[in-house]
């Protein structure tokens, strides 16, 4: 299925995010408003006001589902989940197992949500999308900003008292999220969507150099920023969780598996087993999306039955004492 986008409100399957050298350059997200606890931004944190549109397959959307779950915001922020496989008009809502139809706007395609917010919208139609039921518009479609809002602005509504952006670590959390974005989070896509050998080798080399670096760091501490789970770990987790099942083969990120890294592998299992996170993970949606939607890479849409990965196996991270601030 060809990827597509909206141009002046019209759907087209013409889509290109590669530069002349074959490097993948992700288009920036367009909706960047903020929800604040006091409403000073024009969007106040209120239970029942906002709705989250996601894909269980997408690592960026997965971040927001994890934060929604960890904070205990399930009843405060509704959710709709698209079908794992893209249609010829992009993400769509269906009755597929694990999918949840659009109960707020009654749309069939996610592009309709973008057009309700901006009728002449030009850009990619991506998940996650945070929708405001009151003003009938998209507040934000940038995952990093959505998880920060859930983490910091909804504390008066959240059922769980957990802080993944603690004041003593804020600068380090910001720096770490920034440090892993290009080489790792986006690096798997830079490898998989490269259209030249040079661009691919550049991306995959940088990817594994950075995985090697964090393997060393995680030999000394439990989490990326020390002894506490933070937003940075959520951002790392959603990429690592998909790595051996999808990125290693489908995106040719095959120098090593995450299972070949003792510290990264045990770190991955540790976070997967953190209360609430496992319930947000769906490998069936993940594999079906990548292998059936990205037909330029996998034209026959064959979904591999493996690998067999036991994320619930014992890990060794208890040798580091976790501290929840």
CORWO-V808940 format. One record per backbone hydrogen bond with DSSP energy under -1.0 kcal/mol. CO is the residue of the C=O (numbers start at 1). NH is the residue of the N-H. Records with the same first field share a line. If there is no record, write none. Layout:
CO->NH, NH
//
This chain:
5->12
6->123
7->10
10->7
12->5
17->25
19->22
22->195
23->19
31->141
36->45
39->42
43->36
46->49
49->133
50->78
51->131
52->80
53->129
54->82
58->62
59->63
61->65
62->66
63->67
64->68
65->69
66->70
67->71
68->73
71->160
72->159
73->77
76->48
78->52
80->54
81->100
87->90
90->87
91->110
92->83
96->99
100->81
101->103
108->93
109->112
110->113, 114
111->115
112->116
113->117
114->118
118->121
121->9
123->6
129->53
130->139, 140
131->51
132->136, 137
137->132
139->33
140->130
142->146
143->147
144->148
145->149
146->150
147->151
148->152
149->153
154->157, 158
160->162
164->231
166->169
167->170
169->173
170->174
171->175
172->176
173->177
174->178
175->179
176->180
177->181
180->184, 185
181->186
184->188
186->190
187->191
188->192
189->193
196->200
197->201
198->202
199->203
200->204
201->205
202->206
203->207
204->208
205->209
206->210
207->211
208->212
209->213
210->214
211->215
212->216
213->217
214->218
216->219
217->220
223->226
226->223
227->323
230->234
231->235
232->236
233->237
234->238
236->240
237->241
242->246, 247
243->248
246->250
247->253
252->254
257->260
258->261
261->265
262->266
263->267
264->268
265->269
266->270
267->271
268->272
269->273
271->274
274->277
277->280
278->281
282->286
283->287
284->288
285->289
286->290
287->291
288->292
289->293
290->294
293->295
294->297, 298
298->301
310->313
316->319
317->320
//
